[in-house]
Amino acid sequence: MDVLQRDDLLFPRSLPEFQRLFPNDIACASYLERARWSAGFVCSHCQAKGEPFRVATRPSVLTCRKCRRQTGLTVGTVMERSHTPLSIWFWAAYLVASQTLGISAVQFQRQLGLSRYETAFGILHKLRAGMVRPDQDRIGGHSDQYVEVDETLVGGRTRGEGRGVHHKVLVACAVEVRHRKPGTALDKRKAGRYAGRIRLAVVADRSAEVLCGFVENTVATGTMILTDDCSAYPSLAKRGYEHYALAECGAPEVAEEYLPISHLVFSNLKTWLQGTHHGVSHQHLQAYLNEFTFRFNRRFYPFNAFRSLLGIAGDIAAPTFKDLYSGKWKHPTCSGCMS
């Protein structure tokens, strides 16, 4: 559930305003209740509607007046079974959604005064699990726009294992290309083109099955798609897309001229991974791609992204710390399916 249209949910535009709106756990619980039940509390056991009983010492627990059974505000959300106060969760959601570069677990631990790094790491990863809407739509589908599709390798150099050996991960990107109105301040930059919405996902290889499957999951049928001359993409025309392939011929300047937006997205992604997080593990790369996608697609209204994140995270199950490292948990992909 995205809550961009929820006018009853305010979103802080500054740190002082955040402190004013959420001074304690009671205020946070009240906001979370409105985010989960816009038309009023509904008991999860008997489906009765109405004002519940409240206990001042337990603001995250609501008691139904009809069946007298309790409902936890955080049950069924990324915050379920967490012993961390709601105010810490709200700080995390605010910082990760509103900061242009996000925040690393080390920075979050330091700024919030948390005693354990694992707590900060777990909170941020659970929020990343809530950055992908289950009903996420596909990009493109507009006659006046087209979509660039490309792939890149993400990861650092491998030393001491021989020439040409690496452990980088292949990442695919689909990005809407939009055009600025003539006469605006930046209409001459990149020929007036700029990025719309993006989708990023870790892919296994450059085969037609994998890359065309990524396109089908993320781009609306009938969209005009521009790619390089990779042998995996020609079958896009048979899958209902208007496909144009660009022959780069090993010349980077050709790709920069005709595929500038996807290359700009990759450049920003790699800079962010190295600058903010100083590199991430292959196991959790998809989670960071989800965070980058979430914030990039909401870059024109970053503070509004705060209530959007809480709205999505209010209906998403999150991994435990054990599941994150056992391999049991699979990070959701940008297309809404599981990788």
Protein Blocks (a to p, Z undefined) as FASTA:
>chain_A
ZZklmmklccdfbfklmmmmmmbfklmmmmmmmmmmmnopadfklopacdddddfklmmb
ccdfklopacdfkgoiakgoiabdfklmmmmmmmmmmpmnlpafklmmmmnopabfklmm
mmmmmmmmmmccfklcceehiakbccddddddeddddehiaghiacbdcddddddddddd
ehiaklmggghpacddddddddfblcfklmmmmmmmmpcghiacdddfbfklmmmmmnop
acddddfkopaklmmmmmmmlmmmmmmmmmmmmmmnnpaafklmmmmmmmmmmmmmmmmm
mmlmmmmmmmmmmmcccddfklmmnomaccddfkopaZZ
